[in-house]
Amino acid sequence: MGAYKDEKTNTWLAYCRYTDWTGERKQKMKRGFPTKREALAWERSFLEQKTADLSMLFEDFVAVYADDMRNRIREHTWMTKENIIRTKLLPYFCKKKMSEIQTKDVIAWQNEMLTAVGAGGKGYSPTYLKTLHNQLSAILNHAVRHYELKENVAAKVGSIGKKEATEMLFWTKDEYFKFANAMMDKPVSYYAFEILYWCGLRVGELLALTSSDFDFTKETISITKSYQRLKGKDVITAPKTPKSIRVIQMPRILSEEMQEYLGMLYGIQPNERIFQIVFVSLKFPKTTE
């Protein structure tokens, strides 16, 4: 093991052996380092990740955490976590050793988040602050549960922010009807909002609907999938939770409207999405009735 000079390219390569999770001995080599120091630093980081030595840097353990978690959660959920880690955690904790992160470090980071300014010149919302803390705590808790870190100092400090926003907006039925009447000159949007209002679907569930999801004899909609736009591609996934797979009863008026709408979609295929529209930061108010 060590670093070796490649005389042909005048660069350095790192070479090491390690034992994988099956107990099999393997070897790893990486080329192209400008200096011996960089080659040895890569070797040290690689071995720490493979052995999960808690003297490793936070940024190296994040790579371990990503390998452990990425395939266990929905792609969109992981992308959200990854963004928080990259923009809010790594800038502060990246060069700290996992075993040396202290409560004072977490408190200092929390204070930075509490005074930080986001888009529009405003501070982070209480719910977002809680999400940030929860992600830091999740990483440290993963290290405690699976890699023998002594304690989760983020949990010891306690959370910041709030679980839910303090204000919730509601529409009455009359207010929704006024909105719906104003939308009638935009048929696609009108029918989409009708489903959202009467059936309580999530936006991703709405955008994944196909004509085959409707049973007009029973007047039901089957919710079995969700639509997301990830990395510039249309992605159909399972709904948010297992309990989200459900059959919803439509009111008679909505059943009639959806038959009318589907009749407008000439040549639509049974498994083709019927709402190929974009919602931007949509927060659909709840009805009081």
N, C-alpha and C positions, 0 to 999 in steps of 0.2 A: 504494500500500500504506500501511497505518497504521490509526489508530483515529479514529472519527468519532462525533460526538454525534447521537443520534436525539432530536430535540426533542419528538416526539410522545410518546415513552415516558420521556424524561429518562434514558435509559441509553446506553451506548456500544456500538458494533459494531466488529469487527475485519475488515479486508479485505486479502487478499494474493493474489498470483499465484505459481504454482510449476510446475515441469516434472515430470510423473509418470514412471513407469518405462518407458513407451513413447516418451518424448520429446515428448509432447503437452503444450502449455501449457494450464494450467487455472487457475481462480480459486476461492477459498474465502472464505466470509463467515460470521461467527458473531455473533449479536446478544445483547443482554441483560446486558452487563457493567455493574456498578454504577459502576465508575471507569475512566478512561482507562488507568491503570496496569495494571489487570487485563486489559483488551482487548489491550494491547501485549504483555503477558506471554504470553497465549494465542497470539498471532500468532508470537512468537519460538519458543515451544515447538513449534508446528505446523510451522514451516519447518525447524526442526532435525530433527524426525522425518522429514520428507520428503527432506531432503538427507543425513540420517545424519551430521551434524556431531558429531564426538566430543567437542566442548566441551559437548554437551548433558548434562543431568542424568541420573543413573542411572535415575530413575523414567520419564523420557521415552524412554530407550533400551529400557526394558522394554516399552513400547508397540510399538516397532519390532520387537523380538524376538517379541512375541505375534503380530503381523501375519504375520511370516515363518514361525512354527512351528505355530500353532494348527491349521491344516488339514492338516498333515503327519503328525500323530500321533493316536492314539486319543483320543476325547473324555475318557475317564476318566483317561488319562495326563496330558492337559493340565490337567485340574482339579486333579490332585495337584500338578503343577508350579506352577500358579497360586496354590494355597494356600500353598506354601512361599515363593514370591516375596512374596506379600502379607503374610504373618505373620512371616517370618524374615529377609528381605533388605531390603525397602523401609523398614522402621522404622529401619534403620541406614544404608543407602547412598543413600536416595532423593534427598537434596539434594547429593550429591557429583557432580562432573563426571566423566564416563567417563574422560577423559584424565588426570584427577588422582587417581584411586584408586591408592593405593600399597600395598606389601606390609605396611606397619605397620597400615593400615586393616583388611586382611584378618586379620592376627594378632589385632588387638583384637576384631574380630567373632567369630573362632573362640573366643577366651577367654570371651566372653559366652555363646556357645552351650555351651561345655564346663561352665559353672557354672549355666546356666539350669535351672529346675525346671519340669517338665511336669505333666500330669495325675497326680493321686495323690501329689503332693509328691516325685516322684522326678526325677532328672536324665534327660536324653535318652539313649537306648540308643546303643551304638557304631555300629550299622548306620544309625540315623536321623541321627546326626551326619555320617556319611560322605555320606548322601543330601543333606543341607543344603549341604555343601561342594561336592558335584558339581553342584548346581543353580547356585550362584554361578559356578563355573568354566565351566559350559556357556554362560551368558550372556556372560561375558567372552571365551570362545573364539569365540563367534558374531561378536562385534565384531572380533576379530582376523582371522578368516577372510574376512569379507564386508564390513567397514566400515573396515579399515585401522587398527584400534587397534594400538598399538605392541607390546604384550605382554599375556599373560594373567597378571596378578600372583597370582591365586589358585593357578594351577598352579605358579608359582614358589615360593610359600610351602609348598605341599604339603598333603595331605589331613589330615583328622582322622577319628577313628572307625575302624571296621573294616567290611570287605565283608560278612562273614558273622558271625552270632552264634556265640559260643564253645560253646554247648550245643545239642544236637539231641536231642529226645525220640523214642523209638521204641516201637512196640507189637509184642509178639510175636503170633503167630497165636492163641495161647490167650487172651491179653489182649483181642484184638479180639473173639473169640467170646463172651467174658463180656460185653463191652459190647453186642454184637449181641443176645444173649439178653435183656438188660435193656431193649432198645429194641423188642421184638416187640409190645408193647402199643400202640406208636405206628407203625402201618404205613407211613405216608408217610415218616417219618424213617428207619425201618428200611431201606426199599428204597433211599432216597437214599444212606445210608451204605454199603450193600452195593455200589453202583456206585462210590462214591468209593474204597472199600477195594480191590476186585478189579480195577478198571480204571485207577485213578490219575488221574481227571479233576480239573481245577481246579473250584472251586465254581461259577464263572460258566458253565463248560461244562456242568456238571450241570444248572443251573437253566434252560439254554436248550434242553434235550432235548425233542423231540417224539416221538410214536409213530412217525413216518415215519423217524426216525433208526435204528430197530432193524430188523435183518434176522435173523429167527429161523431161517430156513433155513440161513444161513451162520453164525449165532450171532455177529453183529458189531454194533457201534455206530459210526455215522459221526459224527465230531466236526467240525462245520463252522461253529459260531457260539458266541457267548458272551453271557450275560445280565448286565446291570448296571442298577442303579437310580440314575439321574442326575437331579438337580434335581426329584425327586418323580415321575419318569416311568420306565416300563419301557423299556429300550433294548436291542435285540439288535444286536451288532456282530460283526465277524470275530473269531476267536480271537486270543490274545495275539501270536503270531508266525505267519508263513506255514507253518512246520513243524508248528504245532499242529493244522493241518487233517489229520486222520488217520482211519484205520479201526482200531478196537480189537476184538480177539477176546475174546468173553466166555467164561468157564468155563461148562460145561453147567448147573451149579446156578444161576448168575445168570441165564442165559437163561430157565430155567424160572420163576424167581422174577419176572422182568420180564413174562413173559406173564401170570402170575397177577395182577401189579399192574395192568397195562393193562386186564385184564378187569374190574377193580374200578372203573375210571373210566368210568362210564356216559355215553355220548354224546360222548366226547372226540373232537375233530377231529384230522386228521392233522398239522396245523401248530400245534396248541395245546400250550403248555408243560405237561408232565406233573408237574413239581415246582414248585408255586407256594407256596414256603415261604421263610422268611427265616433266613439264617445270620448270627449276630452275631460278628464277629472270630474266625471259625473258623480254627484252625490244626490241620489233620488230621495226627496223628502218622504217620510212616512205619513200615512193617512191616520187621522184620529178616529176613523169609523171603520 
